[in-house]
Amino acid sequence: MDQQKIIDEINYHKAQALTELLYARGMITVVEYDKLSELNRKSFSPLYADLLPKTLDKSSVQS
């Protein structure tokens, strides 16, 4: 694995962690979470992007 792929992988995980934090704090909606997650996958191309969930599992979201 080359250095750029490692950097992209790290940046993806940082961006996704921030996206999850924003959602957990109620600062973004489920729709915004899904859009940001998609942008994170496109921007940073994580190695296993095809295995990552495409949307937030709304069944586990508490009202």
N, C-alpha and C positions, 0 to 999 in steps of 0.2 A: 504494500500500500504506500503510495507516495505521500509526501508531506501535505500537499494541498487537500487531499481527501481526508486526512486526519483533522486538519483545521476546519474543513467544512462540517465534519461530523461533530466536532466540539461546538462549533457555532450553532448548528442545528439544535443540539441538546440545550444549549443556553437559551436560545430563542423560544423553544418549546416550553421550557421551564417557566420563562417569563409569561408566556401566553397562559399557562395553567394557573399561575399566581394571579394574573389579572382576572381570570374567570372565577377563581376561588374567592376573591375579594369582592365579587359582584361588580367589577368595573367594566366588564364586557359581557355580551349575551352569548348564548349557545351558538347562534348564527355567526357572530363575530369570531368566536373561538374557532369554529370550523374553518372560516375563511383564513384566519391567521395560520392555523395549522397547515392548510394547503399551501399558503405562501412560504411558510418555513420549509416545507418539503421541496418546493420548486427552487427556492433561493439557495439552499445548502445541499441539496441532493444527498441525503443520508444514505448509507450503504444499503440498508434494508427498507427503503421507502415503500416498496410494494407490500411489505408485511405490516406496516403501521396502520392503525385504524384511520379511516378516512374522515369520520365524524365523531363527535362526542357521543358516547352511549347515553342517550337521554333517559333510559330506564333506570339508571343509577343516580340520576339527578334528583335531589330532594327539593320539594317546593317550600 
